Amino acid sequence: MARALIVDLPELGALGRGQISSLVGLAPFAKDSIAAGKPPKVALIALARKLLTILNAMLRGGTDWLETAA
């Protein structure tokens, strides 16, 4: 997945977190409907946005993923 994002999204590491989220379509906008019955979908989009912003920051800073024990 990470490899596909890097290949298909050359902007990773060059944009801010809001810009990269908007580009990919994961930025929350007030016009979007988050009516009752959609909480799981909203949570998944929030998670995807968080992972995207982490990957963007890692590429921008040249850092590796450091897995920690839970």
Distance bins in CASP14 RR format, pairs under 12 A and 6 or more apart:
PFRMAT RR
TARGET T0000
AUTHOR 0000-0000-0000
RMODE 2
METHOD distances of the structure
MODEL  1
1 7 0 0 0 0 0 1 0 0 0 0 0
1 8 0 0 0 0 0 1 0 0 0 0 0
1 9 0 0 0 0 0 1 0 0 0 0 0
1 48 0 0 0 0 0 1 0 0 0 0 0
1 51 0 0 0 0 1 0 0 0 0 0 0
1 52 0 0 0 0 0 1 0 0 0 0 0
1 55 0 0 0 0 1 0 0 0 0 0 0
2 8 0 0 0 0 0 1 0 0 0 0 0
2 9 0 0 0 0 0 1 0 0 0 0 0
2 12 0 0 0 0 1 0 0 0 0 0 0
2 51 0 0 0 0 1 0 0 0 0 0 0
2 52 0 0 0 0 0 1 0 0 0 0 0
2 54 0 0 0 0 0 1 0 0 0 0 0
2 55 1 0 0 1 0 0 0 0 0 0 0
2 56 0 0 0 0 0 1 0 0 0 0 0
2 58 0 0 0 0 1 0 0 0 0 0 0
2 59 0 0 0 0 1 0 0 0 0 0 0
2 64 0 0 0 0 0 1 0 0 0 0 0
2 65 0 0 0 0 1 0 0 0 0 0 0
3 9 0 0 0 0 0 1 0 0 0 0 0
3 12 0 0 0 0 0 1 0 0 0 0 0
3 55 0 0 0 0 0 1 0 0 0 0 0
4 12 0 0 0 0 0 1 0 0 0 0 0
4 55 0 0 0 0 0 1 0 0 0 0 0
5 11 0 0 0 0 0 1 0 0 0 0 0
5 12 1 0 0 1 0 0 0 0 0 0 0
5 13 0 0 0 0 0 1 0 0 0 0 0
5 20 0 0 0 0 0 1 0 0 0 0 0
5 23 0 0 0 0 0 1 0 0 0 0 0
5 24 0 0 0 0 1 0 0 0 0 0 0
5 26 0 0 0 0 0 1 0 0 0 0 0
5 48 0 0 0 0 0 1 0 0 0 0 0
5 51 0 0 0 0 1 0 0 0 0 0 0
5 52 1 0 0 1 0 0 0 0 0 0 0
5 54 0 0 0 0 0 1 0 0 0 0 0
5 55 1 0 0 1 0 0 0 0 0 0 0
5 56 0 0 0 0 1 0 0 0 0 0 0
5 58 0 0 0 0 0 1 0 0 0 0 0
5 59 0 0 0 0 1 0 0 0 0 0 0
6 12 1 0 0 1 0 0 0 0 0 0 0
6 13 0 0 0 0 1 0 0 0 0 0 0
6 52 0 0 0 0 0 1 0 0 0 0 0
6 55 0 0 0 0 1 0 0 0 0 0 0
6 56 0 0 0 0 0 1 0 0 0 0 0
6 58 0 0 0 0 0 1 0 0 0 0 0
6 59 1 0 0 1 0 0 0 0 0 0 0
8 23 0 0 0 0 0 1 0 0 0 0 0
8 24 0 0 0 0 1 0 0 0 0 0 0
9 15 0 0 0 0 1 0 0 0 0 0 0
9 19 0 0 0 0 0 1 0 0 0 0 0
9 20 1 0 0 1 0 0 0 0 0 0 0
9 21 0 0 0 0 0 1 0 0 0 0 0
9 23 1 0 0 1 0 0 0 0 0 0 0
9 24 1 0 0 1 0 0 0 0 0 0 0
9 25 0 0 0 0 0 1 0 0 0 0 0
9 26 0 0 0 0 0 1 0 0 0 0 0
9 52 0 0 0 0 1 0 0 0 0 0 0
9 55 0 0 0 0 1 0 0 0 0 0 0
9 56 0 0 0 0 1 0 0 0 0 0 0
9 59 0 0 0 0 1 0 0 0 0 0 0
10 20 0 0 0 0 0 1 0 0 0 0 0
10 23 0 0 0 0 0 1 0 0 0 0 0
10 56 0 0 0 0 0 1 0 0 0 0 0
10 59 0 0 0 0 0 1 0 0 0 0 0
11 17 0 0 0 0 0 1 0 0 0 0 0
11 18 0 0 0 0 0 1 0 0 0 0 0
11 19 1 0 0 1 0 0 0 0 0 0 0
11 20 1 0 0 1 0 0 0 0 0 0 0
11 21 0 0 0 0 0 1 0 0 0 0 0
11 22 0 0 0 0 0 1 0 0 0 0 0
11 23 1 0 0 1 0 0 0 0 0 0 0
11 24 0 0 0 0 1 0 0 0 0 0 0
11 52 0 0 0 0 0 1 0 0 0 0 0
11 55 0 0 0 0 0 1 0 0 0 0 0
11 56 0 0 0 0 1 0 0 0 0 0 0
11 59 0 0 0 0 1 0 0 0 0 0 0
11 60 0 0 0 0 0 1 0 0 0 0 0
12 19 0 0 0 0 0 1 0 0 0 0 0
12 20 1 0 0 1 0 0 0 0 0 0 0
12 21 0 0 0 0 0 1 0 0 0 0 0
12 23 0 0 0 0 1 0 0 0 0 0 0
12 24 0 0 0 0 1 0 0 0 0 0 0
12 51 0 0 0 0 0 1 0 0 0 0 0
12 52 0 0 0 0 1 0 0 0 0 0 0
12 53 0 0 0 0 0 1 0 0 0 0 0
12 54 0 0 0 0 0 1 0 0 0 0 0
12 55 1 0 0 1 0 0 0 0 0 0 0
12 56 1 0 1 0 0 0 0 0 0 0 0
12 57 0 0 0 0 1 0 0 0 0 0 0
12 58 0 0 0 0 1 0 0 0 0 0 0
12 59 1 0 1 0 0 0 0 0 0 0 0
12 60 0 0 0 0 1 0 0 0 0 0 0
12 61 0 0 0 0 0 1 0 0 0 0 0
12 62 0 0 0 0 0 1 0 0 0 0 0
13 19 0 0 0 0 0 1 0 0 0 0 0
13 20 1 0 0 1 0 0 0 0 0 0 0
13 23 0 0 0 0 0 1 0 0 0 0 0
13 52 0 0 0 0 0 1 0 0 0 0 0
13 53 0 0 0 0 0 1 0 0 0 0 0
13 54 0 0 0 0 0 1 0 0 0 0 0
13 55 0 0 0 0 1 0 0 0 0 0 0
13 56 1 0 1 0 0 0 0 0 0 0 0
13 57 1 0 0 1 0 0 0 0 0 0 0
13 58 0 0 0 0 1 0 0 0 0 0 0
13 59 1 1 0 0 0 0 0 0 0 0 0
13 60 1 1 0 0 0 0 0 0 0 0 0
13 61 1 0 0 1 0 0 0 0 0 0 0
13 62 0 0 0 0 1 0 0 0 0 0 0
13 63 0 0 0 0 0 1 0 0 0 0 0
14 20 0 0 0 0 1 0 0 0 0 0 0
14 23 0 0 0 0 0 1 0 0 0 0 0
14 56 0 0 0 0 1 0 0 0 0 0 0
14 57 0 0 0 0 0 1 0 0 0 0 0
14 59 0 0 0 0 1 0 0 0 0 0 0
14 60 1 0 0 1 0 0 0 0 0 0 0
14 61 0 0 0 0 0 1 0 0 0 0 0
15 21 0 0 0 0 1 0 0 0 0 0 0
15 22 0 0 0 0 1 0 0 0 0 0 0
15 23 1 0 0 1 0 0 0 0 0 0 0
15 24 0 0 0 0 0 1 0 0 0 0 0
15 27 0 0 0 0 0 1 0 0 0 0 0
15 52 0 0 0 0 0 1 0 0 0 0 0
15 53 0 0 0 0 0 1 0 0 0 0 0
15 55 0 0 0 0 0 1 0 0 0 0 0
15 56 1 0 0 1 0 0 0 0 0 0 0
15 57 0 0 0 0 0 1 0 0 0 0 0
15 59 0 0 0 0 0 1 0 0 0 0 0
15 60 0 0 0 0 1 0 0 0 0 0 0
16 22 0 0 0 0 1 0 0 0 0 0 0
16 23 0 0 0 0 1 0 0 0 0 0 0
16 24 0 0 0 0 0 1 0 0 0 0 0
16 27 0 0 0 0 0 1 0 0 0 0 0
16 52 0 0 0 0 0 1 0 0 0 0 0
16 53 0 0 0 0 1 0 0 0 0 0 0
16 56 1 0 0 1 0 0 0 0 0 0 0
16 57 0 0 0 0 1 0 0 0 0 0 0
16 59 0 0 0 0 0 1 0 0 0 0 0
16 60 1 0 0 1 0 0 0 0 0 0 0
16 61 0 0 0 0 0 1 0 0 0 0 0
17 23 0 0 0 0 0 1 0 0 0 0 0
17 24 0 0 0 0 0 1 0 0 0 0 0
17 26 0 0 0 0 0 1 0 0 0 0 0
17 27 0 0 0 0 1 0 0 0 0 0 0
17 49 0 0 0 0 1 0 0 0 0 0 0
17 50 0 0 0 0 1 0 0 0 0 0 0
17 51 0 0 0 0 0 1 0 0 0 0 0
17 52 0 0 0 0 1 0 0 0 0 0 0
17 53 1 0 1 0 0 0 0 0 0 0 0
17 54 0 0 0 0 1 0 0 0 0 0 0
17 55 0 0 0 0 0 1 0 0 0 0 0
17 56 1 0 0 1 0 0 0 0 0 0 0
17 57 1 0 0 1 0 0 0 0 0 0 0
17 58 0 0 0 0 0 1 0 0 0 0 0
17 60 0 0 0 0 1 0 0 0 0 0 0
18 24 0 0 0 0 1 0 0 0 0 0 0
18 25 0 0 0 0 0 1 0 0 0 0 0
18 26 0 0 0 0 1 0 0 0 0 0 0
18 27 1 0 1 0 0 0 0 0 0 0 0
18 28 0 0 0 0 0 1 0 0 0 0 0
18 29 0 0 0 0 0 1 0 0 0 0 0
18 49 0 0 0 0 1 0 0 0 0 0 0
18 52 0 0 0 0 1 0 0 0 0 0 0
18 53 1 0 0 1 0 0 0 0 0 0 0
18 56 0 0 0 0 1 0 0 0 0 0 0
18 57 0 0 0 0 0 1 0 0 0 0 0
19 25 0 0 0 0 0 1 0 0 0 0 0
19 26 0 0 0 0 0 1 0 0 0 0 0
19 27 0 0 0 0 1 0 0 0 0 0 0
19 52 0 0 0 0 0 1 0 0 0 0 0
19 53 0 0 0 0 0 1 0 0 0 0 0
19 56 0 0 0 0 1 0 0 0 0 0 0
19 60 0 0 0 0 0 1 0 0 0 0 0
20 26 0 0 0 0 1 0 0 0 0 0 0
20 27 0 0 0 0 1 0 0 0 0 0 0
20 48 0 0 0 0 0 1 0 0 0 0 0
20 49 0 0 0 0 1 0 0 0 0 0 0
20 50 0 0 0 0 0 1 0 0 0 0 0
20 51 0 0 0 0 0 1 0 0 0 0 0
20 52 1 0 0 1 0 0 0 0 0 0 0
20 53 1 0 0 1 0 0 0 0 0 0 0
20 54 0 0 0 0 0 1 0 0 0 0 0
20 55 0 0 0 0 1 0 0 0 0 0 0
20 56 1 0 1 0 0 0 0 0 0 0 0
20 57 0 0 0 0 1 0 0 0 0 0 0
20 58 0 0 0 0 0 1 0 0 0 0 0
20 59 0 0 0 0 1 0 0 0 0 0 0
20 60 0 0 0 0 1 0 0 0 0 0 0
21 27 1 1 0 0 0 0 0 0 0 0 0
21 28 0 0 0 0 1 0 0 0 0 0 0
21 29 0 0 0 0 0 1 0 0 0 0 0
21 45 0 0 0 0 1 0 0 0 0 0 0
21 46 0 0 0 0 0 1 0 0 0 0 0
21 48 0 0 0 0 1 0 0 0 0 0 0
21 49 1 0 1 0 0 0 0 0 0 0 0
21 50 0 0 0 0 1 0 0 0 0 0 0
21 51 0 0 0 0 0 1 0 0 0 0 0
21 52 1 0 0 1 0 0 0 0 0 0 0
21 53 1 0 0 1 0 0 0 0 0 0 0
21 54 0 0 0 0 0 1 0 0 0 0 0
21 55 0 0 0 0 0 1 0 0 0 0 0
21 56 0 0 0 0 1 0 0 0 0 0 0
22 28 0 0 0 0 1 0 0 0 0 0 0
22 29 0 0 0 0 1 0 0 0 0 0 0
22 49 0 0 0 0 0 1 0 0 0 0 0
22 52 0 0 0 0 0 1 0 0 0 0 0
22 53 0 0 0 0 0 1 0 0 0 0 0
22 56 0 0 0 0 0 1 0 0 0 0 0
23 49 0 0 0 0 0 1 0 0 0 0 0
23 52 0 0 0 0 1 0 0 0 0 0 0
23 53 0 0 0 0 0 1 0 0 0 0 0
23 56 0 0 0 0 0 1 0 0 0 0 0
24 45 0 0 0 0 0 1 0 0 0 0 0
24 48 0 0 0 0 1 0 0 0 0 0 0
24 49 0 0 0 0 1 0 0 0 0 0 0
24 51 0 0 0 0 0 1 0 0 0 0 0
24 52 1 0 0 1 0 0 0 0 0 0 0
24 53 0 0 0 0 0 1 0 0 0 0 0
24 55 0 0 0 0 0 1 0 0 0 0 0
24 56 0 0 0 0 1 0 0 0 0 0 0
25 32 0 0 0 0 0 1 0 0 0 0 0
25 45 0 0 0 0 1 0 0 0 0 0 0
25 48 0 0 0 0 1 0 0 0 0 0 0
25 49 0 0 0 0 1 0 0 0 0 0 0
25 52 0 0 0 0 1 0 0 0 0 0 0
26 32 0 0 0 0 0 1 0 0 0 0 0
26 42 0 0 0 0 0 1 0 0 0 0 0
26 44 0 0 0 0 0 1 0 0 0 0 0
26 45 1 0 1 0 0 0 0 0 0 0 0
26 46 0 0 0 0 1 0 0 0 0 0 0
26 47 0 0 0 0 1 0 0 0 0 0 0
26 48 1 0 1 0 0 0 0 0 0 0 0
26 49 1 0 1 0 0 0 0 0 0 0 0
26 50 0 0 0 0 1 0 0 0 0 0 0
26 51 0 0 0 0 1 0 0 0 0 0 0
26 52 1 0 1 0 0 0 0 0 0 0 0
26 53 0 0 0 0 1 0 0 0 0 0 0
26 55 0 0 0 0 0 1 0 0 0 0 0
26 56 0 0 0 0 0 1 0 0 0 0 0
27 45 0 0 0 0 1 0 0 0 0 0 0
27 46 0 0 0 0 0 1 0 0 0 0 0
27 48 0 0 0 0 0 1 0 0 0 0 0
27 49 1 0 0 1 0 0 0 0 0 0 0
27 52 0 0 0 0 1 0 0 0 0 0 0
27 53 0 0 0 0 0 1 0 0 0 0 0
28 34 0 0 0 0 1 0 0 0 0 0 0
28 42 0 0 0 0 1 0 0 0 0 0 0
28 45 1 0 0 1 0 0 0 0 0 0 0
28 46 1 0 0 1 0 0 0 0 0 0 0
28 48 0 0 0 0 0 1 0 0 0 0 0
28 49 1 0 0 1 0 0 0 0 0 0 0
28 50 0 0 0 0 0 1 0 0 0 0 0
29 45 0 0 0 0 0 1 0 0 0 0 0
29 49 0 0 0 0 0 1 0 0 0 0 0
32 38 0 0 0 0 1 0 0 0 0 0 0
32 41 0 0 0 0 0 1 0 0 0 0 0
32 42 0 0 0 0 1 0 0 0 0 0 0
32 45 0 0 0 0 1 0 0 0 0 0 0
33 41 0 0 0 0 0 1 0 0 0 0 0
33 42 0 0 0 0 0 1 0 0 0 0 0
34 40 0 0 0 0 0 1 0 0 0 0 0
34 41 0 0 0 0 1 0 0 0 0 0 0
34 42 1 0 1 0 0 0 0 0 0 0 0
34 43 0 0 0 0 0 1 0 0 0 0 0
34 45 0 0 0 0 1 0 0 0 0 0 0
34 46 0 0 0 0 0 1 0 0 0 0 0
35 41 0 0 0 0 0 1 0 0 0 0 0
35 42 0 0 0 0 0 1 0 0 0 0 0
36 42 0 0 0 0 0 1 0 0 0 0 0
37 43 0 0 0 0 0 1 0 0 0 0 0
38 44 0 0 0 0 0 1 0 0 0 0 0
38 45 0 0 0 0 1 0 0 0 0 0 0
38 46 0 0 0 0 0 1 0 0 0 0 0
39 45 0 0 0 0 0 1 0 0 0 0 0
39 46 0 0 0 0 0 1 0 0 0 0 0
40 46 0 0 0 0 0 1 0 0 0 0 0
40 47 0 0 0 0 0 1 0 0 0 0 0
41 47 0 0 0 0 0 1 0 0 0 0 0
41 48 0 0 0 0 0 1 0 0 0 0 0
42 48 0 0 0 0 0 1 0 0 0 0 0
42 49 0 0 0 0 0 1 0 0 0 0 0
43 49 0 0 0 0 0 1 0 0 0 0 0
43 50 0 0 0 0 0 1 0 0 0 0 0
44 50 0 0 0 0 0 1 0 0 0 0 0
44 51 0 0 0 0 0 1 0 0 0 0 0
45 51 0 0 0 0 0 1 0 0 0 0 0
45 52 0 0 0 0 0 1 0 0 0 0 0
46 52 0 0 0 0 0 1 0 0 0 0 0
46 53 0 0 0 0 0 1 0 0 0 0 0
47 53 0 0 0 0 0 1 0 0 0 0 0
47 54 0 0 0 0 0 1 0 0 0 0 0
48 54 0 0 0 0 0 1 0 0 0 0 0
48 55 0 0 0 0 0 1 0 0 0 0 0
49 55 0 0 0 0 0 1 0 0 0 0 0
49 56 0 0 0 0 0 1 0 0 0 0 0
50 56 0 0 0 0 0 1 0 0 0 0 0
50 57 0 0 0 0 0 1 0 0 0 0 0
51 57 0 0 0 0 0 1 0 0 0 0 0
51 58 0 0 0 0 0 1 0 0 0 0 0
51 65 0 0 0 0 0 1 0 0 0 0 0
52 58 0 0 0 0 0 1 0 0 0 0 0
52 59 0 0 0 0 0 1 0 0 0 0 0
53 59 0 0 0 0 0 1 0 0 0 0 0
53 60 0 0 0 0 0 1 0 0 0 0 0
54 60 0 0 0 0 0 1 0 0 0 0 0
54 61 0 0 0 0 0 1 0 0 0 0 0
54 63 0 0 0 0 0 1 0 0 0 0 0
54 64 0 0 0 0 0 1 0 0 0 0 0
54 65 0 0 0 0 1 0 0 0 0 0 0
54 66 0 0 0 0 0 1 0 0 0 0 0
55 61 0 0 0 0 0 1 0 0 0 0 0
55 62 0 0 0 0 0 1 0 0 0 0 0
55 63 0 0 0 0 0 1 0 0 0 0 0
55 64 0 0 0 0 0 1 0 0 0 0 0
55 65 0 0 0 0 1 0 0 0 0 0 0
56 62 0 0 0 0 0 1 0 0 0 0 0
56 63 0 0 0 0 0 1 0 0 0 0 0
57 63 1 0 0 1 0 0 0 0 0 0 0
57 65 0 0 0 0 0 1 0 0 0 0 0
58 64 1 0 0 1 0 0 0 0 0 0 0
58 65 1 0 0 1 0 0 0 0 0 0 0
58 66 0 0 0 0 1 0 0 0 0 0 0
59 65 0 0 0 0 0 1 0 0 0 0 0
END
